């Protein structure tokens, strides 16, 4: 009889399935070791990728938050405007122009200011979402590697097999693959807001920034669609499989 896992096959004589669990310890222990050597290397690879995402996501979120500290203020009147308004009221009273207060325009942020904040807040939310999901996936993987709580290699192997099947059935690998796309999307949203901000201040600086932003965008798009035309291309990624 053969026990098939997601990535390896372990052969155990059928007679051992009907004997005491502590029989054939050597054979069952070999299966447990095979599972650890085969499955656990994928788990460790995922953990390495998740650790990288956590570090990058934390640093990147801090950068975006630093920009938002100033940009969100554009959505509300500047506190210095209150001083100007007070001076206008005092001037109106001195000049006996009591109706001047009614002519003061209400504050309204520009379309560019609103768009920049939308892009940067969206970028921050996607980045923090990727961090949250990364932490959750690391918790799920820790549950997989937790002790089985039994001294029987047969039971240990059965529990590990159930955990492997659960990882496959609930598509944990798909979640791990899609997490970098959240950060990539967040990064391009930040680039868009940055280019728009600089363009509103100076068209030359903004144009140069847009040109520089287009370089990674073109590289990203090109490496995503090349595998669709060249099957032997090594630029394999989640977005590349979507393009195919």
Residue pairs with C-beta under 8 A, 6 or more apart in sequence:
1 11
1 12
1 13
1 14
1 17
2 9
2 10
2 11
2 12
3 9
3 10
3 11
3 12
3 31
3 157
3 161
5 35
5 38
5 39
5 161
5 164
6 39
6 164
6 165
6 167
6 168
7 38
7 39
7 42
8 34
8 35
8 38
8 39
10 30
10 31
10 34
10 35
10 157
12 24
12 27
12 28
12 31
13 24
13 27
16 23
16 24
16 27
16 28
16 154
21 152
21 154
21 155
22 152
22 154
24 154
25 153
28 152
28 153
28 154
28 156
28 157
29 153
31 153
31 157
32 153
32 156
32 157
32 160
35 157
35 160
35 161
35 164
39 160
39 164
40 145
43 141
43 144
43 145
46 137
46 141
46 173
46 176
47 138
47 141
49 176
49 180
50 134
50 137
50 138
50 141
50 176
50 179
53 130
53 131
53 134
53 179
53 180
53 183
54 131
54 134
54 135
56 183
57 127
57 128
57 130
57 131
57 134
57 183
58 131
60 127
60 183
60 186
60 187
61 124
61 127
61 128
61 131
63 190
64 120
64 123
64 124
64 127
64 186
64 190
65 124
67 120
67 190
67 193
67 194
68 117
68 120
68 121
68 124
71 113
71 116
71 117
71 120
71 197
72 117
74 109
74 110
74 113
74 116
74 117
75 109
75 113
75 114
75 117
76 107
77 107
81 107
85 104
88 100
88 101
88 104
89 100
89 101
91 97
91 100
92 98
92 100
92 101
110 200
112 196
112 197
112 200
115 193
115 196
116 193
116 196
116 197
117 193
119 189
119 190
119 192
119 193
119 196
120 189
120 190
120 193
122 186
122 189
123 186
123 187
123 189
123 190
123 193
124 186
126 182
126 183
126 185
126 186
126 189
127 182
127 183
127 186
129 182
130 179
130 182
130 183
130 186
133 175
133 179
133 182
134 179
137 172
137 175
137 176
137 179
140 167
140 172
141 172
143 163
144 163
144 164
144 167
148 155
148 156
148 159
148 160
150 156
150 159
167 173
177 238
178 238
180 237
180 238
181 238
181 239
184 220
184 239
188 217
188 220
191 213
191 216
191 217
192 213
194 209
194 213
195 206
195 209
195 210
195 213
196 206
198 205
198 206
198 209
199 205
199 206
199 207
199 209
199 210
200 206
220 239
223 235
223 237
223 240
224 235
224 237
224 239
224 240
224 242
224 243
225 240
225 243
226 233
226 235
226 240
227 233
227 235
227 236
227 240
227 241
227 243
227 244
228 240
228 243
228 244
